[in-house]
């Protein structure tokens, strides 16, 4: 092989490697046990390891079929690639268009979505028709039914303040449970 042919070959090989360093694609399937994904990069790949934040402060969200990704391929070798989650696209839309909130976690979509949203002033956990909002030193729980399991203490850290009733009280001193205006407050 002449030195000109060798140089042409090396240039072609460098172009191939560079074009394969970072490859956009979509997830075809995901194996949670192995934390690997099969990708569509214009061709179907072998199972590739998925990069994620690990350790004691780890976040985890399994990849989903159709999700956009980026394959990082050291030296342009797809055989040694690692997958990182990519951006959003028409088939996988962003869960919010608001510039002033973060969606920290979401499962499902639309009205049935379960999500944790944060803003500069609040954290909101939403699950269908229920929500818990923490904002301005206040926790607001909104749901058709709220179930507290276990002993409930009122009145600060030591729960030493008595609770009083306001509303309809019967002759025994019990609150009228059929009266939805009955309230409990801490003195």
N, C-alpha and C positions, 0 to 999 in steps of 0.2 A: 504494500500500500504506500502510495506516495505521501510526502509530508502535507501536500495540499489536500489530499483525500482524508488524511488523518485529522487535519485541522477542521475540515468541513464536518466530519463525524463528531468531533468534540463540541463544535458550535451547536449542532443539532441536538446532541445529548444535553447540553446546558439549557437550551431552550425547553426541552421536554421536562427537565428537572424543575426549572423555574415555573413553568405553567402548572406543575403539580404541587407546588409548595403549599398553597392554600386553595382548597376546592370547595365551592358552595354546593349544597345538595339538600336532599330531604331524607328523613328517616323512613325506611321501608318497614322495619320491625325492630323491636327492642327486647333484650333478654335481661330482666332485672336481677336474676341470680348471678349472672356473669358481668353485669353492667357493661354490656356490649350492644352495639347497634349494627344492623345491616343497612347500608345507605344506597341511595340512588344518586350517583354523581354523573349521570349520563350513561352509566352502566351500573350494574348491581355489584356491590363489594362483598368481601368476606366479612364476618363479624369483627367490628373494630371497637377498641376500648373507648369509653366515654370519659372525658375529663370532668372532674367536679371538685368542689371545695370539700376536702376531707378533714378528719381530725375531730377533736371534741366539740368544736363549734361548727360542725358541718351542716350545710343545707342540702336537701336532697329533693329532687323532682325528676321522676323517670321521664325519659323521652317518649314521645308519642308518634305514632305513624303519621306522616304528613308534615311533621315539624321541620322547619328549616334549620340547617346546621352548617358548620364549617368544619372541613376535615383539614387538620394540620399535618402535613406530610414531611418529616425531616428529610432533607436532601432530595425532595420530590418523590420519595418512595411511598406509594400508597400502602404497601405491605406493612409499613411501620407507622401508619397514621394514628392520630388521636382525634376524637370528635369533641367539639364544643358546641353548645346550643347557639343557634344563630338568631336572626331577627324574625320579624313577622312578615306575612305575605297574605295575599287574598284568601288562600285556603286555611290560614292559621292567623287570624286577626288578633291584634293586641287587646287585652282585656279592659283597657281604659284608654280614652283619648284625652283625659285630664292631665294638664302639665303640672298640677299642684298636688298630686297624690302618687303613692307607690302601691303597687299590688305586690304584697310580700309572698302570698301563696294563693292559688286558685285551683279548684277542681270543678269540672263541669263548665257550663256556659249559660248565658242568658239569665232568665228568672230562677233557674235551678242551680246556679253557681254557688259554691261555697268559697268565700274569699276572706283574706285578711288585708285590709287597706290601711295605710298610714298616711298622715298629712303632717304638716309642721306642728299641728296642735292636737291631733287625735289619733287613736287606733280604733279601728272598727272591724269587728268580726261579723260577717254576714253568712247566714245559712237559710236559704229560701225566704220565708216570711219572718224570720227572727234575726235579731242583731244585739250585739253588745258594743256599746260605744264608751270609750274612756277618753274624757276631754275635760280640761279645766278643773281638775280635782273632783270630778263627778263621774260615776259609772251609771249608764242608762241601759237597762235590759228591756228589750221590746220583743214580746212573743205572745202567742195565744195562750200559752200555758207555761208557767215558770215553776220548776220543781227544785226545791232545796232539800238535799238529803243530808241528814246529820243534824247536830245541834247548831242553831243559828245564834250567834252572840251579837248584840247591838251595843253601841256606846263607846267606840274607840278600841284601842289596842287591848285594854284589860277587860273590856265588856262589863264595866262596873256601873254604868248608868242604867237606871230602870227604863223600861219601855212603857209608854202610856197609850191608851186607846182614844181615838176620836171617832165619833160616828154613833151609830145606834148601838146601845148597850142594853142587854136584857136585865131582868131583876136579879139574876145571879151574878151580874158583873161581866158576863161573857159578851163578846162582840157578836152582832147579828151577821152571820156568814152570808145571808141572802142579800145584805145591803152592801153593794159594791163600793159605797162611799166610805166604808169603815177604813180607818188608817191606823198604822202603828208609827209612832215617832219616838225619838230618844230625847229625854229631858236634859 
